[in-house]
């Protein structure tokens, strides 16, 4: 492995919304379905979230001609500061936990939140991490738009 190989994703964003509202966008199904997947459709009837430590989550993103299921387990839920969960898609081997996602939410002001996103696990190639980061950036653009509309 070279020094330039990617081993995960790190994204920091400032979101123009109160911290409680940003945390809710990650933990309330009706909010999560709006922005997760970017422009793709996440039907509420195909989304399940038990946002408690050890609770499971699953959803299906629908794009033209394909369905992309994702699932995982919440490892830490510290409202409204931190969320840790696993993330797997259908290509992940059954015997691995999947990627570990950590999101921290820091209140910058009453109307502004710093969101620090980290994905680790070593389950993806550097190219897959780069593609996944592009996907998360699109998702976070949709999150910004969703929160701005409220």
C-alpha positions in Angstrom: 0.0 0.0 0.0 1.4 3.4 -0.9 1.3 6.5 1.2 -1.3 8.0 -1.0 -3.7 5.1 -0.7 -7.1 6.1 0.7 -8.3 4.3 3.8 -11.5 6.2 4.5 -13.4 9.4 4.1 -13.2 12.6 6.1 -15.6 15.5 5.3 -16.2 18.6 7.4 -19.2 20.8 6.6 -20.8 23.8 8.2 -24.5 23.4 8.0 -26.8 26.4 8.4 -29.2 24.9 10.9 -29.3 24.4 14.7 -27.5 21.3 16.0 -30.6 19.6 17.2 -32.2 20.0 13.7 -29.1 18.6 12.0 -29.0 15.6 14.4 -32.7 15.0 13.7 -32.0 15.0 10.0 -29.8 12.0 10.6 -32.1 10.2 13.0 -35.8 10.9 12.0 -36.8 8.6 9.1 -38.9 11.3 7.4 -35.9 13.6 7.3 -33.3 11.0 6.5 -35.2 9.7 3.5 -35.3 13.2 2.0 -31.6 13.8 1.8 -29.9 10.3 2.0 -29.3 9.2 -1.6 -29.1 12.8 -3.0 -31.4 13.0 -5.9 -32.4 9.4 -5.8 -35.6 8.1 -4.1 -35.6 6.5 -0.7 -39.2 5.3 -0.1 -40.2 5.6 3.6 -41.8 2.1 3.4 -38.4 0.7 2.6 -36.6 2.6 5.4 -36.3 1.3 9.0 -34.4 3.1 11.8 -34.0 1.9 15.4 -31.8 4.8 16.5 -30.6 3.2 19.8 -27.2 1.6 20.5 -27.4 -1.9 19.0 -30.5 -0.9 16.9 -30.5 -1.7 13.3 -31.2 0.5 10.3 -31.9 -0.4 6.6 -33.0 1.4 3.5 -33.2 1.1 -0.3 -32.1 3.8 -2.7 -34.0 3.6 -5.9 -32.3 4.9 -9.1 -33.5 4.3 -12.7 -33.1 0.6 -13.4 -31.6 -0.4 -10.0 -32.3 -0.7 -6.3 -29.4 -0.2 -3.8 -30.0 -1.6 -0.3 -27.9 -0.4 2.6 -28.0 -1.5 6.3 -26.1 -1.4 9.5 -26.2 -1.1 13.3 -26.1 2.0 15.5 -23.1 1.7 17.8 -23.4 5.1 19.6 -26.2 7.6 19.9 -25.4 10.7 21.9 -28.0 13.2 21.0 -27.3 15.8 19.6 -23.5 15.5 19.7 -22.5 12.3 18.0 -23.7 9.3 16.0 -21.8 6.1 15.2 -23.1 3.4 13.0 -22.0 0.7 10.6 -22.8 0.8 6.9 -23.0 -2.2 4.5 -24.3 -2.6 1.0 -25.2 -5.8 -0.8 -21.6 -6.3 -2.0 -20.2 -6.5 1.6 -19.3 -10.0 2.8 -21.7 -11.2 5.5 -18.9 -11.9 8.0 -17.7 -8.2 8.1 -19.2 -5.4 10.2 -19.0 -3.0 7.3 -17.8 0.5 7.3 -17.9 2.5 10.5 -19.4 6.0 10.2 -18.9 8.6 12.9 -20.6 11.9 12.7 -20.1 14.7 15.3 -22.2 17.8 15.5 -20.7 20.9 17.1 -22.9 24.0 17.6 -21.1 27.0 16.2 -24.1 29.4 16.8 -27.8 29.0 17.4 -28.2 28.7 13.6 -25.0 27.0 12.5 -23.5 23.5 13.1 -20.2 22.0 12.2 -20.7 18.4 11.0 -17.6 16.2 11.0 -18.1 13.0 9.0 -15.7 10.1 9.1 -16.0 6.7 7.4 -13.5 3.9 8.1 -13.3 0.2 7.8 -10.8 -0.7 5.1 -13.5 -2.6 3.1 -13.2 -0.4 0.0 -10.5 0.2 -2.5 -9.0 3.7 -2.8 -11.1 4.2 -5.9 -14.3 3.1 -4.1 -13.6 5.5 -1.2 -13.2 8.3 -3.7 -16.5 7.4 -5.4 -18.2 7.1 -2.0 -16.9 10.5 -0.9 -18.4 12.0 -4.1 -21.6 10.3 -3.1 -21.6 11.6 0.4 -20.8 15.2 -0.9 -24.0 14.9 -3.1 -26.0 13.6 -0.1 -24.7 16.5 2.1 -25.7 19.0 -0.7 -29.2 17.5 -0.4 -29.0 17.7 3.4 -28.1 21.5 3.1 -31.1 22.0 0.7 -33.5 20.1 3.0 -32.5 22.1 6.1 -32.6 25.4 4.2 -36.1 24.7 3.1 -37.4 24.3 6.7 
